[in-house]
Amino acid sequence: MAGLYATGSELFEGILSRKACQRLDAILDLCRRLLVAPRWVRRRVDGPEAVLRMLGHELALCPVESFWVVHLDARGRAIGTTCVARGTLTSCLVHPREVFALALRARAASVVVVHNHPSGDPTPSAEDERLTERLTQAGEILGIPVVDHIVVGTSGYRSLGIPCERIVTTRSAES
């Protein structure tokens, strides 16, 4: 499935004509879009598994680190997702400014942030933990709590253990 990020030219250069490669590029792009089509809009995000159902394919297929934000409404339902940054094989530059600018524009009540480790190991790095702290502080100031930060690898996922009271706060809006 990693071939979904390859272009037709990369896959069939010298075998197919340039026009055929362009058509194949269009088909591959359509397949990528359909694979990650938002069938989850307004569905409740009640844990990391719900986030993985939304973004798991996108994260598993990405050959570089990518950082996503899931925007939640006051009832903890997904109202959108955005890829904030794509990096290299081992790192991705993310700033709270970009994360929360998009959350404000989406009118999100809270957010879940998620990124992948292309190495396959979902163990959070020290940098992941520092970023979680910065995002949590920025979210508190803006009134848009970070409900969770999830790191995804091919061998599974890890939640960075944001305190449960933040999740309860989001859920209590249902009552």
N, C-alpha and C positions, 0 to 999 in steps of 0.2 A: 504494500500500500504506500510505501514511501515514494513510489513512482508518481503519485498524484501531484507532487510538487515539481516534477520534471516537465519540461515543455516538449511539444512534439518534435521540435528541432533537435533537442538533446537526445530524445529517444530514437529517432529515425533519420538522423542526418545522413545523407548519402544513400538512403534507401528510398525515401519518398521525395516527391518534388517539393519545392518551397511552398506552393499553394496548398498541397495536401498537408504539410506540416502546420500551416496556419489554421486549416480547418480542424486538425487534430488538437491544436492548442485551444480552440474555441470549445470543442467537445470536452476536453479535460477540465477547462474552467467551469463549464456547466455542471459536470460531475462533482467538482469540489463544492460548488454552491448548493447543489441538491443534497449532498452528504451532510452539510451543516445547516440545512434550512431550519429556521426557527419554529419548530413544532412545540416549543416549550413556553411560548409567550403567555404570560399571566398564570403560569403554573407556580405553585408554592415551592420555594427553595427552603427545605427543612433540614438540610445537611449536605456534606460534601458529595454524597452520591447523586443528589439532584443536580449539582453543578456539573459533575462528570457526565451525566446524561445529556447535558446541554453542550458541553465543550470538549468532551473526551476525544471525539474523532479529530477535531481541529488540532488539539494539543498532541495527540499521538502521532499525527502525520507530519508535524512540523520538525524540520531538521535542525532548527536553531531555537534558542529560548524565545518564547513569546509570552507577553504579559497581558492578561485580559481582566476586564472589570465586568461584573454582573450587576446591573442596576436593579434594585428592589423597590417595590412600592411600600406603603405603610403596613400592608398585610403580609409582607415577606414574599410577595410574588414577583417573578422576573418580569421586568418591563423592557429589558434590552441588554445586549452585551456589546462590548467594544474591545478591540485589540488596541491597547495603548502603545505597545512597543514590541518590536522584533529586534533581537540582538544577534549574538554570535553563538557558536557552539557551547560556550561556557558562561556567557553573561548577557545581561540585558539592562540597559540604562532606563530607569523609571524614576519619575519625579512626582511627588504628590500633586503638584500643580496640574499636570495632565490628567491624573486620575480623577481629581475632584472637579476640574473644569467640565469634564464630560458628565460626571454625576449631577452637577448643578444644571447643566443643559437638559439632561434627561428627567429632571425633577425627581430624582431618586431620594427615597427616605433613608436608605442604607445601601451598602455595597458589599459584595464578596469579591475579593481579588484572587486570581489564580494564575499560575504560570507553570511551565513545563521545564523539566531537566532532560535535554536530549540524551544525556548519558544513560538514562533509564533509572537512575537511583533517585527516589523522591525525598531523600534526606535533606532537610532545609540547611542551607549554609549559614554562616554567621552573617553574611550580607543580607540574606533573606530575612533573618530575624531583625536586623537593624531597620530594614525597609518596612517591615510589619509595624515596628514601633513608631516610625515616622508617620506612616499612613494612619495609624490609630490615633496619634496625637492630632494630626491635621483634621481627621474626621470628627474628633470631639469638638474642636474649635468651630468647625463649620456646621455641626449638628447633623452630620451624615456619618453614622457609625460604620466602622468596618466590622462586619459580622464574622468574617473568617478570611484567612489567607491559606490557600491550598496549593501544595506543590505536587505536581503530577509527574510520574515516571512510568516507564513501561512495566515496572514491577509493582505498581500500585500508586498510592497517593499518601500524603501526610498533611494533616491540618496543623497549622502553627499554634493551635491551642489558645485562641483568643477567648477570654473569660465568658462563660455561659450566660452571665447576666445580660450581655449585649444581645445575644440571640433571643433571650426571653423578652427583652424590651421590644424587639421587632415583632415577636409573636403576640404579645399582649395587645397590639393594635387591632387584632381580630375581634376581641370581645367588646 
